Amino acid sequence: MSNADQQTLAVFERYYNQYYPIVYGQILNRIRNPADAEDLTMDIFLKCWEKFDSFDPEKAAFGTWLFVIVSNKLKNFYRDRKETDDIDEVGQYIEADGSFEEDLLQIDFLRSVRAHLAHALETLPETQQQIVIRKYYRKKNANEIAAEIGMSPGNVRVQLHRALARMRKYFEDNNIEWE
């Protein structure tokens, strides 16, 4: 296997591990049969692998591309079972309020925001980074942070205010939507 093939496989494996539980859960929610849901999910990822060379991250996020495949496979699943399924029931599952696509888009959006937050955090001075991490990730208050880093609680609040203002500016300067 060439180095390029190994890299492609590694990227696909990462997507597979990331999206398999989401796809399986959404399909199970729609068809209510664990065995069929597992088979369909595997068929979807097999189709993704077969078509992976056509995936272009410049055109769409993987989750969006995957949703098209999921949608088509679900339609095919219900079409193939048409002699036993009521058409109203099929429509309910295929359309199903768009929650699957919305879930994938939300996940992609949150990952993007998280990556931008991490980068914005890296642009802060070390002290401000530590204050933001302790406040929002470790859920500490100003008094606890002050005791840990040897500052007054008032200075911690001032530094936190400055850090958040700087992070907001980073988002604004880079035209990053985060709400």
Backbone as a printed PyTorch tensor [residue, N CA C, xyz], in Angstrom:
tensor([[[  0.8520,  -1.1780,   0.0000],
         [  0.0000,   0.0000,   0.0000],
         [  0.8960,   1.2380,   0.0000]],

        [[  0.6150,   2.1750,  -0.8860],
         [  1.4300,   3.3780,  -0.9880],
         [  1.1890,   4.2910,   0.2100]],

        [[  2.0680,   5.2440,   0.3790],
         [  1.9590,   6.2060,   1.4770],
         [  0.6770,   7.0350,   1.3340]],

        [[  0.3440,   7.4180,   0.0930],
         [ -0.8760,   8.1920,  -0.1480],
         [ -2.1130,   7.3710,   0.2090]],

        [[ -2.0870,   6.0740,  -0.1400],
         [ -3.2150,   5.2000,   0.1950],
         [ -3.3540,   5.0380,   1.7080]],

        [[ -2.2290,   4.9370,   2.3930],
         [ -2.2530,   4.8190,   3.8550],
         [ -2.8180,   6.0860,   4.4870]],

        [[ -2.4410,   7.2410,   3.9360],
         [ -2.9550,   8.5090,   4.4570],
         [ -4.4570,   8.6160,   4.2240]],

        [[ -4.9080,   8.2190,   3.0340],
         [ -6.3390,   8.2450,   2.7200],
         [ -7.1050,   7.3320,   3.6690]],

        [[ -6.5600,   6.1480,   3.8820],
         [ -7.2030,   5.2040,   4.8000],
         [ -7.2680,   5.7730,   6.2150]],

        [[ -6.2090,   6.4230,   6.6600],
         [ -6.1800,   7.0050,   8.0090],
         [ -7.2300,   8.1100,   8.1460]],

        [[ -7.3730,   8.9440,   7.1250],
         [ -8.3790,  10.0110,   7.1590],
         [ -9.7750,   9.4000,   7.2010]],

        [[-10.0050,   8.3920,   6.3480],
         [-11.3150,   7.7500,   6.3180],
         [-11.6220,   7.0860,   7.6600]],

        [[-10.6340,   6.4130,   8.2380],
         [-10.8490,   5.7620,   9.5410],
         [-11.2460,   6.7750,  10.6010]],

        [[-10.6310,   7.9490,  10.5630],
         [-10.9690,   8.9960,  11.5390],
         [-12.4290,   9.4230,  11.3600]],

        [[-12.8440,   9.6520,  10.1120],
         [-14.2440,   9.9930,   9.8510],
         [-15.1800,   8.8620,  10.2760]],

        [[-14.7990,   7.6500,   9.9500],
         [-15.6180,   6.4840,  10.2980],
         [-15.8260,   6.4270,  11.8170]],

        [[-14.7630,   6.5150,  12.5700],
         [-14.8580,   6.4460,  14.0350],
         [-15.6750,   7.5950,  14.6060]],

        [[-15.5750,   8.7300,  13.9800],
         [-16.2750,   9.9210,  14.4470],
         [-17.7710,   9.8630,  14.1310]],

        [[-18.1210,   9.4320,  12.9250],
         [-19.4990,   9.5180,  12.4820],
         [-20.3050,   8.2210,  12.6020]],

        [[-19.6570,   7.0880,  12.7480],
         [-20.4010,   5.8280,  12.8120],
         [-21.4780,   5.8520,  13.8980]],

        [[-21.1550,   6.2270,  15.1410],
         [-22.2030,   6.2040,  16.1800],
         [-23.3610,   7.1580,  15.8710]],

        [[-23.0570,   8.2850,  15.2440],
         [-24.1030,   9.2600,  14.9160],
         [-25.0200,   8.6890,  13.8450]],

        [[-24.4280,   8.1510,  12.7790],
         [-25.2150,   7.6010,  11.6790],
         [-26.0460,   6.4240,  12.1790]],

        [[-25.4160,   5.5120,  12.9070],
         [-26.1470,   4.3440,  13.4160],
         [-27.3150,   4.7860,  14.3010]],

        [[-27.0700,   5.7160,  15.1980],
         [-28.1190,   6.1890,  16.0990],
         [-29.2760,   6.8300,  15.3550]],

        [[-28.9650,   7.6300,  14.3530],
         [-30.0200,   8.2860,  13.5870],
         [-30.8230,   7.2810,  12.7610]],

        [[-30.1320,   6.3180,  12.1720],
         [-30.8400,   5.3140,  11.3820],
         [-31.6900,   4.4260,  12.2920]],

        [[-31.1400,   4.0070,  13.4070],
         [-31.9070,   3.1980,  14.3600],
         [-33.1510,   3.9520,  14.8180]],

        [[-32.9990,   5.2310,  15.0370],
         [-34.1280,   6.0660,  15.4410],
         [-35.2200,   6.0860,  14.3690]],

        [[-34.8270,   5.9640,  13.1130],
         [-35.7970,   6.0190,  12.0260],
         [-36.4070,   4.6550,  11.6940]],

        [[-35.6040,   3.6030,  11.6880],
         [-36.1570,   2.3210,  11.2380],
         [-36.4710,   1.3660,  12.3820]],

        [[-35.9920,   1.6580,  13.5680],
         [-36.3520,   0.9170,  14.7850],
         [-36.0260,  -0.5760,  14.7490]],

        [[-35.0340,  -0.9480,  13.9820],
         [-34.6220,  -2.3460,  13.9270],
         [-33.0970,  -2.3770,  13.9940]],

        [[-32.5220,  -2.8010,  15.1330],
         [-31.0700,  -2.7440,  15.3010],
         [-30.2850,  -3.4930,  14.2120]],

        [[-30.7610,  -4.6560,  13.8110],
         [-30.0290,  -5.4240,  12.7910],
         [-30.0350,  -4.6910,  11.4510]],

        [[-31.2050,  -4.1880,  11.0530],
         [-31.2800,  -3.4310,   9.8020],
         [-30.4750,  -2.1400,   9.8940]],

        [[-30.5250,  -1.4910,  11.0470],
         [-29.7800,  -0.2420,  11.2240],
         [-28.2800,  -0.4890,  11.1060]],

        [[-27.8100,  -1.5740,  11.6860],
         [-26.3850,  -1.9020,  11.5950],
         [-25.9880,  -2.2250,  10.1590]],

        [[-26.8050,  -3.0210,   9.4810],
         [-26.5210,  -3.3560,   8.0840],
         [-26.5070,  -2.1050,   7.2100]],

        [[-27.4980,  -1.2580,   7.3950],
         [-27.5980,  -0.0490,   6.5930],
         [-26.4310,   0.8970,   6.8680]],

        [[-26.0530,   1.0110,   8.1220],
         [-24.9260,   1.8710,   8.4790],
         [-23.6370,   1.3610,   7.8430]],

        [[-23.4380,   0.0580,   7.8700],
         [-22.2410,  -0.5070,   7.2340],
         [-22.2780,  -0.2850,   5.7200]],

        [[-23.4610,  -0.4340,   5.1100],
         [-23.5910,  -0.1700,   3.6780],
         [-23.2500,   1.2840,   3.3570]],

        [[-23.6800,   2.1770,   4.2210],
         [-23.4050,   3.6060,   4.0180],
         [-21.9000,   3.8630,   4.0520]],

        [[-21.2150,   3.3040,   5.0410],
         [-19.7780,   3.5550,   5.1300],
         [-18.9990,   2.8230,   4.0350]],

        [[-19.5160,   1.7100,   3.5720],
         [-18.9040,   1.0430,   2.4270],
         [-19.0320,   1.9320,   1.1940]],

        [[-20.2030,   2.5060,   0.9890],
         [-20.4150,   3.4230,  -0.1310],
         [-19.5120,   4.6570,   0.0190]],

        [[-19.3720,   5.1650,   1.2400],
         [-18.4710,   6.3010,   1.4790],
         [-17.0420,   5.9470,   1.0790]],

        [[-16.6070,   4.7620,   1.4590],
         [-15.2530,   4.3400,   1.1250],
         [-15.0750,   4.2210,  -0.3880]],

        [[-16.0790,   3.6280,  -1.0400],
         [-16.0030,   3.4650,  -2.4940],
         [-15.9480,   4.8110,  -3.2110]],

        [[-16.6210,   5.8080,  -2.6720],
         [-16.7040,   7.1340,  -3.3000],
         [-15.7890,   8.1630,  -2.6390]],

        [[-14.9530,   7.7250,  -1.7000],
         [-14.1560,   8.6630,  -0.9090],
         [-13.2410,   9.5310,  -1.7720]],

        [[-12.7940,   8.9940,  -2.8950],
         [-11.9280,   9.7910,  -3.7650],
         [-12.6840,  10.9570,  -4.4020]],

        [[-14.0200,  10.9050,  -4.4000],
         [-14.8040,  12.0130,  -4.9520],
         [-15.1430,  13.0650,  -3.8840]],

        [[-14.8650,  12.7710,  -2.6170],
         [-15.1300,  13.7370,  -1.5460],
         [-14.1500,  14.8960,  -1.6590]],

        [[-14.6940,  16.1160,  -1.6720],
         [-13.8660,  17.3240,  -1.7740],
         [-14.1900,  18.2270,  -0.5900]],

        [[-13.2850,  18.2940,   0.3920],
         [-13.5670,  19.1210,   1.5740],
         [-13.6810,  20.6150,   1.2590]],

        [[-13.2450,  21.0200,   0.0630],
         [-13.4000,  22.4170,  -0.3410],
         [-14.8610,  22.7230,  -0.6900]],

        [[-15.5990,  21.7080,  -1.1360],
         [-16.9860,  21.9010,  -1.5570],
         [-17.9730,  21.7390,  -0.4060]],

        [[-17.7020,  20.8050,   0.4940],
         [-18.6320,  20.5410,   1.6020],
         [-17.8940,  19.8270,   2.7230]],

        [[-18.4220,  19.9800,   3.9200],
         [-17.8720,  19.2570,   5.0680],
         [-18.2010,  17.7770,   4.9070]],

        [[-17.4160,  16.9260,   5.5330],
         [-17.6510,  15.4880,   5.4200],
         [-19.0670,  15.1330,   5.8830]],

        [[-19.5140,  15.7460,   6.9650],
         [-20.8480,  15.4480,   7.4840],
         [-21.9460,  15.7490,   6.4780]],

        [[-21.7970,  16.8230,   5.7280],
         [-22.7830,  17.1770,   4.7070],
         [-22.7560,  16.1570,   3.5790]],

        [[-21.5550,  15.8070,   3.1350],
         [-21.3870,  14.8030,   2.0770],
         [-21.9730,  13.4660,   2.5290]],

        [[-21.6920,  13.1040,   3.7650],
         [-22.1980,  11.8600,   4.3260],
         [-23.7260,  11.8660,   4.3780]],

        [[-24.3180,  13.0080,   4.7360],
         [-25.7690,  13.0920,   4.8350],
         [-26.4410,  12.7480,   3.5090]],

        [[-25.8560,  13.1780,   2.3990],
         [-26.4320,  12.8710,   1.0850],
         [-26.4540,  11.3530,   0.8760]],

        [[-25.3710,  10.7050,   1.2370],
         [-25.3060,   9.2460,   1.0930],
         [-26.3170,   8.5740,   2.0140]],

        [[-26.4060,   9.0310,   3.2570],
         [-27.3660,   8.4710,   4.2130],
         [-28.7910,   8.6350,   3.6850]],

        [[-29.1060,   9.8190,   3.2090],
         [-30.4430,  10.0910,   2.7050],
         [-30.7890,   9.1670,   1.5360]],

        [[-29.8610,   9.0150,   0.6130],
         [-30.0980,   8.1310,  -0.5370],
         [-30.2520,   6.6750,  -0.1060]],

        [[-29.4200,   6.2260,   0.8070],
         [-29.5130,   4.8390,   1.2760],
         [-30.8400,   4.5820,   1.9980]],

        [[-31.2990,   5.5470,   2.7840],
         [-32.5900,   5.3810,   3.4580],
         [-33.7270,   5.3070,   2.4420]],

        [[-33.6770,   6.1640,   1.4460],
         [-34.7130,   6.1210,   0.4090],
         [-34.7010,   4.7620,  -0.2900]],

        [[-33.5120,   4.2800,  -0.6230],
         [-33.4010,   2.9650,  -1.2680],
         [-33.9080,   1.8580,  -0.3430]],

        [[-33.5890,   1.9600,   0.9250],
         [-34.0300,   0.9690,   1.9000],
         [-35.5530,   0.8710,   1.8970]],

        [[-36.2240,   2.0190,   1.9540],
         [-37.6790,   2.0130,   1.9870],
         [-38.2790,   1.6390,   0.6310]],

        [[-37.6420,   2.0460,  -0.4470],
         [-38.1390,   1.6610,  -1.7680],
         [-38.0900,   0.1410,  -1.9290]],

        [[-36.9750,  -0.4590,  -1.4750],
         [-36.8310,  -1.9110,  -1.5940],
         [-37.8310,  -2.6710,  -0.7280]],

        [[-38.3320,  -2.0510,   0.3230],
         [-39.2890,  -2.7090,   1.2200],
         [-40.7130,  -2.2310,   0.9850]],

        [[-40.9660,  -1.5980,  -0.1440],
         [-42.2460,  -0.9400,  -0.3670],
         [-43.4590,  -1.8570,  -0.2580]],

        [[-43.2880,  -3.1470,  -0.5150],
         [-44.4460,  -4.0190,  -0.4460],
         [-44.9370,  -4.2160,   0.9830]],

        [[-44.1140,  -3.8810,   1.9820],
         [-44.5420,  -4.0880,   3.3650],
         [-44.6740,  -2.8100,   4.1650]],

        [[-44.1870,  -1.7000,   3.6540],
         [-44.2270,  -0.4540,   4.4170],
         [-45.2740,   0.5060,   3.8730]],

        [[-45.9570,   1.1680,   4.7670],
         [-46.9410,   2.1730,   4.4060],
         [-46.2050,   3.4260,   3.9370]],

        [[-46.6690,   4.0520,   2.8690],
         [-45.9890,   5.2150,   2.2920],
         [-45.9260,   6.3780,   3.2730]],

        [[-46.9470,   6.5730,   4.0910],
         [-46.9110,   7.6580,   5.0690],
         [-45.8140,   7.4200,   6.0970]],

        [[-45.6480,   6.1750,   6.4820],
         [-44.6110,   5.8290,   7.4400],
         [-43.2250,   6.0830,   6.8440]],

        [[-43.0520,   5.7200,   5.5810],
         [-41.7740,   5.9280,   4.9090],
         [-41.4410,   7.4120,   4.8500]],

        [[-42.4070,   8.2190,   4.4510],
         [-42.1740,   9.6600,   4.3660],
         [-41.7790,  10.2520,   5.7040]],

        [[-42.3810,   9.7590,   6.7510],
         [-42.0650,  10.2510,   8.0940],
         [-40.6060,   9.9730,   8.4310]],

        [[-40.0920,   8.8110,   8.0590],
         [-38.7140,   8.4770,   8.3870],
         [-37.7120,   9.1820,   7.4880]],

        [[-38.0280,   9.3050,   6.2160],
         [-37.0710,   9.9270,   5.3070],
         [-36.9370,  11.4070,   5.6170]],

        [[-38.0530,  12.0830,   5.8090],
         [-37.9750,  13.5100,   6.0630],
         [-37.6090,  13.7720,   7.5190]],

        [[-38.2570,  13.1010,   8.4220],
         [-37.9500,  13.1170,   9.8540],
         [-37.3850,  14.4340,  10.3640]],

        [[-38.0130,  15.5030,  10.0390],
         [-37.7270,  16.8640,  10.5070],
         [-36.2950,  17.3330,  10.2780]],

        [[-35.5390,  16.6730,   9.4250],
         [-34.1940,  17.1250,   9.0970],
         [-33.2080,  17.0240,  10.2440]],

        [[-33.5410,  16.3180,  11.3160],
         [-32.6810,  16.3320,  12.4930],
         [-31.3160,  15.7220,  12.2340]],

        [[-31.2240,  14.7230,  11.3460],
         [-29.9190,  14.1050,  11.0950],
         [-28.9720,  15.1130,  10.4630]],

        [[-29.4410,  15.7800,   9.4160],
         [-28.5860,  16.7780,   8.7640],
         [-28.2620,  17.9020,   9.7410]],

        [[-29.2600,  18.3210,  10.5000],
         [-29.0270,  19.3770,  11.4780],
         [-28.0100,  18.9400,  12.5260]],

        [[-28.1000,  17.6810,  12.9700],
         [-27.1270,  17.1730,  13.9330],
         [-25.7170,  17.2110,  13.3550]],

        [[-25.5660,  16.7590,  12.1150],
         [-24.2400,  16.7570,  11.4880],
         [-23.7190,  18.1760,  11.3030]],

        [[-24.5950,  19.0690,  10.8540],
         [-24.1710,  20.4570,  10.6770],
         [-23.8100,  21.0900,  12.0150]],

        [[-24.5820,  20.7810,  13.0490],
         [-24.2990,  21.3080,  14.3810],
         [-22.9530,  20.7890,  14.8950]],

        [[-22.6980,  19.5110,  14.6700],
         [-21.4280,  18.9310,  15.0950],
         [-20.2670,  19.6020,  14.3700]],

        [[-20.3900,  19.7640,  13.0580],
         [-19.3390,  20.4360,  12.2920],
         [-19.1480,  21.8660,  12.7710]],

        [[-20.2740,  22.5680,  13.0260],
         [-20.2030,  23.9390,  13.5070],
         [-19.4850,  24.0150,  14.8570]],

        [[-19.8580,  23.1190,  15.7720],
         [-19.2420,  23.1330,  17.1020],
         [-17.7520,  22.8080,  17.0410]],

        [[-17.3840,  21.8750,  16.1750],
         [-15.9650,  21.5610,  16.0220],
         [-15.2000,  22.7590,  15.4870]],

        [[-15.7960,  23.4520,  14.5410],
         [-15.1590,  24.6310,  13.9780],
         [-14.9830,  25.7140,  15.0450]],

        [[-16.0370,  25.9580,  15.8060],
         [-15.9570,  26.9760,  16.8680],
         [-14.9120,  26.5760,  17.8990]],

        [[-14.8980,  25.2910,  18.2790],
         [-13.9190,  24.8160,  19.2600],
         [-12.4910,  25.0420,  18.7580]],

        [[-12.2520,  24.7660,  17.4840],
         [-10.9150,  24.9700,  16.9150],
         [-10.5540,  26.4520,  16.9270]],

        [[-11.5050,  27.3140,  16.5720],
         [-11.2370,  28.7510,  16.5960],
         [-11.0250,  29.2520,  18.0210]],

        [[-11.7910,  28.7210,  18.9700],
         [-11.5910,  29.1070,  20.3730],
         [-10.1920,  28.7280,  20.8450]],

        [[ -9.7570,  27.5390,  20.4820],
         [ -8.4200,  27.1030,  20.8810],
         [ -7.3630,  28.0250,  20.2890]],

        [[ -7.5400,  28.3970,  19.0300],
         [ -6.5610,  29.2940,  18.4050],
         [ -6.6040,  30.6740,  19.0480]],

        [[ -7.8130,  31.1870,  19.3070],
         [ -7.9420,  32.4930,  19.9630],
         [ -7.2970,  32.4580,  21.3470]],

        [[ -7.4750,  31.3610,  22.0540],
         [ -6.8740,  31.2050,  23.3850],
         [ -5.3550,  31.2340,  23.3040]],

        [[ -4.8080,  30.6110,  22.2570],
         [ -3.3450,  30.5850,  22.0840],
         [ -2.7700,  31.9660,  21.8220]],

        [[ -3.5920,  32.9040,  21.3350],
         [ -3.0900,  34.2540,  21.0590],
         [ -2.9800,  35.1080,  22.3170]],

        [[ -3.5470,  34.6270,  23.4170],
         [ -3.5240,  35.3910,  24.6760],
         [ -2.1840,  35.2320,  25.3870]],

        [[ -1.8230,  36.2280,  26.2000],
         [ -0.6570,  36.0520,  27.0780],
         [ -0.9020,  34.8710,  28.0250]],

        [[  0.1640,  34.2560,  28.4840],
         [  0.0940,  33.0430,  29.3110],
         [ -0.8230,  33.2120,  30.5290]],

        [[ -0.7220,  34.3280,  31.2250],
         [ -1.5440,  34.5400,  32.4200],
         [ -3.0240,  34.5600,  32.0580]],

        [[ -3.3720,  35.2490,  30.9970],
         [ -4.7680,  35.2990,  30.5820],
         [ -5.2540,  33.9170,  30.1270]],

        [[ -4.3980,  33.1620,  29.4570],
         [ -4.7640,  31.7930,  29.0690],
         [ -5.1190,  30.9850,  30.3120]],

        [[ -4.2590,  31.0640,  31.3260],
         [ -4.4820,  30.2880,  32.5450],
         [ -5.7760,  30.6960,  33.2490]],

        [[ -6.0720,  31.9870,  33.2330],
         [ -7.3000,  32.4690,  33.8740],
         [ -8.5240,  31.9500,  33.1230]],

        [[ -8.5200,  32.0430,  31.7990],
         [ -9.6540,  31.5700,  31.0050],
         [ -9.8400,  30.0620,  31.1930]],

        [[ -8.7630,  29.3190,  31.1590],
         [ -8.8440,  27.8600,  31.3330],
         [ -9.4130,  27.5130,  32.7040]],

        [[ -8.9080,  28.1720,  33.7300],
         [ -9.4020,  27.8740,  35.0750],
         [-10.8690,  28.2850,  35.2420]],

        [[-11.2460,  29.4090,  34.6390],
         [-12.6180,  29.9040,  34.7890],
         [-13.6190,  29.0390,  34.0230]],

        [[-13.3540,  28.7560,  32.7540],
         [-14.3640,  28.1180,  31.9100],
         [-14.2070,  26.6170,  31.7420]],

        [[-13.0100,  26.1230,  31.9110],
         [-12.8200,  24.6820,  31.7570],
         [-12.7980,  23.9650,  33.1040]],

        [[-12.2580,  24.6360,  34.1000],
         [-12.1860,  24.0130,  35.4320],
         [-13.2220,  24.5530,  36.3880]],

        [[-14.0260,  25.5180,  35.9120],
         [-15.1630,  26.0660,  36.6670],
         [-14.7530,  26.6800,  38.0100]],

        [[-13.6500,  27.4060,  38.0160],
         [-13.1750,  28.0680,  39.2360],
         [-13.6980,  29.5030,  39.2740]],

        [[-13.8560,  30.0370,  40.4840],
         [-14.2510,  31.4380,  40.6090],
         [-13.0000,  32.3080,  40.7670]],

        [[-13.1920,  33.6250,  40.7700],
         [-12.0610,  34.5570,  40.8070],
         [-11.1940,  34.3630,  42.0510]],

        [[-11.8050,  34.0770,  43.1980],
         [-11.0220,  33.8760,  44.4210],
         [-10.1460,  32.6300,  44.3200]],

        [[-10.6980,  31.5520,  43.7810],
         [ -9.9240,  30.3130,  43.6320],
         [ -8.7810,  30.4910,  42.6350]],

        [[ -9.0750,  31.1740,  41.5340],
         [ -8.0390,  31.4120,  40.5290],
         [ -6.9350,  32.2810,  41.1230]],

        [[ -7.3370,  33.3150,  41.8350],
         [ -6.3660,  34.2310,  42.4490],
         [ -5.4210,  33.4760,  43.3820]],

        [[ -5.9650,  32.5850,  44.1890],
         [ -5.1380,  31.8140,  45.1230],
         [ -4.1800,  30.8940,  44.3730]],

        [[ -4.6270,  30.3320,  43.2460],
         [ -3.7880,  29.4030,  42.4930],
         [ -2.6420,  30.0920,  41.7530]],

        [[ -2.8950,  31.2850,  41.2420],
         [ -1.8480,  31.9150,  40.4250],
         [ -1.1930,  33.1160,  41.0880]],

        [[ -1.5760,  33.4050,  42.3350],
         [ -0.9070,  34.4580,  43.0850],
         [ -1.2560,  35.8650,  42.6300]],

        [[ -2.5300,  36.1120,  42.3950],
         [ -3.0280,  37.4310,  42.0020],
         [ -4.1770,  37.7940,  42.9120]],

        [[ -4.5390,  39.0590,  42.9120],
         [ -5.7250,  39.4520,  43.6600],
         [ -6.9650,  39.0730,  42.8450]],

        [[ -8.0780,  38.7820,  43.5110],
         [ -9.3050,  38.4610,  42.7790],
         [ -9.7330,  39.5750,  41.8150]],

        [[ -9.5200,  40.8110,  42.2160],
         [ -9.8500,  41.9460,  41.3400],
         [ -9.0150,  41.9360,  40.0730]],

        [[ -7.7290,  41.6480,  40.2130],
         [ -6.8440,  41.5870,  39.0450],
         [ -7.2260,  40.4140,  38.1450]],

        [[ -7.6430,  39.2970,  38.7400],
         [ -8.0960,  38.1510,  37.9530],
         [ -9.2970,  38.5640,  37.0990]],

        [[-10.2550,  39.2740,  37.7050],
         [-11.4360,  39.7150,  36.9560],
         [-11.0630,  40.6690,  35.8130]],

        [[-10.1260,  41.5700,  36.0770],
         [ -9.6800,  42.5050,  35.0350],
         [ -9.0080,  41.7390,  33.8920]],

        [[ -8.1180,  40.8230,  34.2440],
         [ -7.4210,  40.0340,  33.2150],
         [ -8.4010,  39.1640,  32.4220]],

        [[ -9.4050,  38.6180,  33.1000],
         [-10.4180,  37.8130,  32.4150],
         [-11.2020,  38.6770,  31.4360]],

        [[-11.5860,  39.8690,  31.8810],
         [-12.3140,  40.7930,  31.0010],
         [-11.4760,  41.1210,  29.7640]],

        [[-10.2130,  41.4030,  29.9510],
         [ -9.3270,  41.7210,  28.8210],
         [ -9.1610,  40.5180,  27.8890]],

        [[ -9.0270,  39.3460,  28.4780],
         [ -8.8580,  38.1310,  27.6730],
         [-10.0890,  37.8870,  26.8070]],

        [[-11.2690,  38.0180,  27.4050],
         [-12.4970,  37.7840,  26.6490],
         [-12.6780,  38.8280,  25.5490]],

        [[-12.3190,  40.0630,  25.8450],
         [-12.3980,  41.1190,  24.8230],
         [-11.4550,  40.8000,  23.6620]],

        [[-10.2820,  40.3220,  23.9920],
         [ -9.3060,  39.9640,  22.9540],
         [ -9.7930,  38.7870,  22.1110]],

        [[-10.4030,  37.8210,  22.7630],
         [-10.9270,  36.6660,  22.0310],
         [-12.1010,  37.0800,  21.1310]],

        [[-12.9720,  37.9620,  21.6290],
         [-14.0690,  38.4640,  20.7940],
         [-13.5230,  39.1790,  19.5670]],

        [[-12.4920,  39.9840,  19.7760],
         [-11.8720,  40.7110,  18.6720],
         [-11.2780,  39.7330,  17.6590]],

        [[-10.6700,  38.6720,  18.1470],
         [-10.1250,  37.6530,  17.2450],
         [-11.2430,  37.1090,  16.3490]],

        [[-12.3940,  36.7930,  16.9410],
         [-13.5120,  36.2670,  16.1670],
         [-14.0270,  37.3100,  15.1730]],

        [[-14.1390,  38.5480,  15.6150],
         [-14.6140,  39.6090,  14.7210],
         [-13.6290,  39.8570,  13.5840]],

        [[-12.3430,  39.9590,  13.9050],
         [-11.3230,  40.2310,  12.8900],
         [-11.2420,  39.1280,  11.8390]],

        [[-11.5710,  37.9060,  12.2280],
         [-11.4970,  36.7790,  11.3110],
         [-12.8640,  36.3890,  10.7520]],

        [[-13.8600,  37.2640,  10.9740],
         [-15.2220,  37.0240,  10.4770],
         [-15.7320,  35.6280,  10.8160]],

        [[-15.5610,  35.2320,  12.0530],
         [-15.9820,  33.9150,  12.5030],
         [-17.3110,  34.0400,  13.2370]],

        [[-18.3130,  33.3210,  12.7230],
         [-19.6190,  33.2740,  13.3690],
         [-19.5370,  32.2610,  14.5110]],

        [[-20.0190,  32.6400,  15.6670],
         [-19.9430,  31.6970,  16.7930],
         [-21.2370,  31.6390,  17.5800]],

        [[-22.2680,  32.2650,  17.1090],
         [-23.5440,  32.2070,  17.8190],
         [-24.5700,  31.5410,  16.9620]]])
